[in-house]
């Protein structure tokens, strides 16, 4: 996925709100940054499906950006100021939108005329506040649409109405089967009794998007629908994990902020916090790598020890086998010598019984048992009766 250039302000917001446990107010603070909004809009607004994150970020109207907090030359804070989030009609109850803003509709805009989408984001800690979130979303859409016309009278130009999106991000209290899912509700033309049709842009004016998270761990696969959106929201909406920075930087690039961290005198307290947070993340990452190297080295040492012990055992076994073979060889030699001696004795005695002369017997001993004349003579003297 293409990456956005991240601002120090958004990184500060994400670091500072790391331990807020999904509270609505800190979640709204995170979502008030253009680069974060771009990732969300990419996964929820149909008009932006074919556009890059950089293009989507540029669609957010410039007038809704605060640029009076410069953190480094040529770079500005990208916190959204948003539209008027409060609408009051006569004696009706005041309605507050968490984050309302406008963004260019590339499908209807031209070089000369810009048509904007009216969008509001509603981060919710719970999906079950005591009433259906979907009804609240539709009510917000109706108010958002009607607010575009300050006063309805006979000459009201309804051509001025632009499409509205209401995006609810619900974190907790979601059934297992619905976790990490997105629901879209919109106006459609369901039936026509005449052949004529009306252009979709004239009635497709409200879309409700309900995003359901539900667990601190997201185990989706890259090919799953909504993978990037769920992975990103899971990282920023739940208490931060060790892989928080590595996950966020898959979508938002903070690498060019290294120089900003050196400008301590220009940092706000939040930026000092993020500097410490990123430093701690880096130290943890290095420590983790060192521990992994130590474990790998220890495993190699243990494996080497095991190999040495195995070689030692094999050597001892070979030595034992060699000694056994030597013993067997000596035993065989002894048996062979004993058998030879018996053969010598038997030849001498048998030949004496047949009254064969001594000289003849000595020749036979030399021939049959490979004895020298002296050895044959000694054997004859040993076994011949006196």
Helices and strands as residue ranges (DSSP letters): E 4-5, H 8-16, H 24-30, H 34-44, G 46-48, H 53-59, G 62-64, E 70-72, E 75-76, E 86-87, E 95-96, E 99-104, E 116-126, H 133-146, G 158-160, E 164-172, G 176-178, E 181-186, G 200-202, E 206-212, H 227-237, H 244-248, E 252-253, G 255-257, G 260-262, G 264-266, H 269-353, H 358-369, H 373-383
